[in-house]
Amino acid sequence: MLARTSRRTVTFSHPFVLSGIDGVQPAGSYTVETDEELVDGLSFPVYRRVATVILLPALAGGTTLAQAATIDPLDLERAEQADAAIPQTTP
């Protein structure tokens, strides 16, 4: 089965929470990878999402550069919408 991975950067202006990830994540930019597989047997190409992963910064004092966590894409969308709904404060 053919597969593809797309990457995008999401930026949060405020700390956020995603289900399946412990704790509050700091504001900042994050890479999100989406894996999709080609659905066989159709007369036109259709891809089905099979996984969405967010790359989180490494924990302080750890030996890894980043941590990958599988997330629900709808949960990510809700977190982005909630972040956008918070008014920006000017210093």
C-alpha positions in Angstrom: 0.0 0.0 0.0 1.4 3.4 -0.9 1.8 5.9 1.8 2.7 9.6 2.2 3.7 11.9 5.0 2.9 15.6 5.1 4.5 18.1 7.5 3.2 21.4 8.7 4.1 23.9 11.4 1.5 25.0 13.9 2.2 28.0 16.2 0.5 28.5 19.5 0.6 31.9 21.1 -0.5 30.6 24.5 0.2 27.4 26.5 -2.0 24.5 25.4 -3.1 21.0 26.3 -3.7 18.0 24.1 -5.3 14.8 25.2 -2.8 11.9 25.4 0.1 14.3 26.3 1.0 14.9 30.0 1.0 18.4 31.1 0.6 21.8 29.6 2.8 22.5 26.5 4.4 25.9 26.2 3.5 28.4 23.5 5.6 28.1 20.4 5.9 26.5 17.0 5.5 22.7 16.6 6.0 20.4 13.7 3.0 18.1 13.0 3.3 15.1 10.7 0.3 13.4 9.1 0.7 9.9 7.7 -1.8 8.8 5.0 -2.3 5.5 3.0 -3.7 5.2 -0.5 -7.1 3.5 -0.5 -6.9 0.6 -3.0 -9.6 -0.3 -5.5 -10.9 3.1 -6.5 -10.8 4.7 -9.9 -9.3 7.8 -8.4 -6.6 8.4 -5.8 -8.0 8.7 -2.2 -5.8 8.9 0.9 -6.9 7.9 4.4 -5.3 9.4 7.4 -3.7 6.8 9.6 -1.7 8.8 12.1 -1.0 12.4 13.3 2.1 13.1 15.3 3.3 16.3 17.0 7.0 16.8 17.7 7.5 18.2 21.2 10.7 19.7 22.5 13.0 17.4 24.6 12.5 17.3 28.3 15.1 19.4 30.3 18.2 17.3 31.0 17.2 14.5 28.6 19.4 13.0 25.9 16.8 13.2 23.1 16.3 16.3 20.8 12.6 15.9 20.5 9.7 13.7 21.6 7.0 12.5 19.2 3.5 12.0 20.4 0.5 10.5 18.5 -2.5 12.8 18.7 -6.1 13.1 17.6 -6.2 15.6 14.7 -9.5 16.9 15.9 -8.0 17.6 19.3 -5.2 19.6 17.6 -7.8 21.5 15.6 -9.7 22.4 18.8 -6.5 23.5 20.6 -5.7 25.7 17.6 -9.2 27.3 17.6 -9.0 27.8 21.4 -5.6 29.5 21.1 -6.9 31.8 18.3 -9.9 32.8 20.5 -7.7 34.1 23.3 -7.3 37.9 22.9 -3.8 39.0 22.3 -2.4 41.3 25.0 -0.1 44.2 24.1 2.7 45.0 26.5 
